[in-house]
Amino acid sequence: MTKIKLNVHAIILDMDGVITNTMPDHFRSWKVILNRTGIPVTHYDVYRREGQPGIHSVRELAAQYGKPIANGQAHKILLEKEIYFKKIVRLRFILGARTFLKRLHKNNFRLALVTGTSRHEMCQILPAGLRRLFSVIVTGSDVKQGKPHPEPYLQSLKKLGLKTGEAVVIENAPFGIRSAKRAGLRCLALETSLPRKYLKEADAVFGSIKDLARGVCFTNANGRK
């Protein structure tokens, strides 16, 4: 396989499924709460919507399964899901993610985090030691339009003070990839949540962090990699 060479100042990463292995807990939370209302969600229903505002997921899933709900009930379902998630979530990391982040930071790449998770929840999940590696963090609490809208990634670029060609995104979900591409960014995808047939909009797809590190040569203005 030909190694991809990228000369960038910054690497922008999603959190769930790229750094933290929290998507199984999100799925369990959605499944338990929505099943109570007669909405039988599948793994794909939840994973392909990763990154978008939760209230949109509630409304879309209710409509998909022919269970129209009032706005107040949708917000109640989302609140119950968030409470349940906080009770069951366990801190697990995607294999190789912490080492990968620390190496990039050591080699003077600027790191940005772009997640649909709220800022409060992100701070609970991601340890302070890792949060400090990021010069920019954009959460679901910081944007009006969540993924797949480009706003989250456009905001990260603005805060980084960079142009689209000076950064690259690492994602794991269709909406996140679409958000990055709509913002004009190159995007590398990981098969940590979904197989590559769902990740076709990315510029390249890798099976794991290890595969990505082997398949991509990151260099910056200082020639570090």
Salt bridges, closest charged atoms under 4 A:
ASP14 OD1 - LYS147 NZ 3.17
ASP16 OD2 - HIS26 NE2 3.68
ASP25 OD2 - ARG92 NH2 3.03
GLU60 OE1 - ARG49 NE 2.80
GLU80 OE2 - LYS76 NZ 2.62
ASP142 OD2 - ARG119 NH2 2.75
GLU166 OE2 - HIS9 NE2 3.91
GLU171 OE2 - LYS147 NZ 2.75
GLU191 OE1 - ARG196 NH2 3.15
GLU201 OE2 - ARG178 NH2 2.90
ASP203 OD2 - LYS181 NZ 2.87
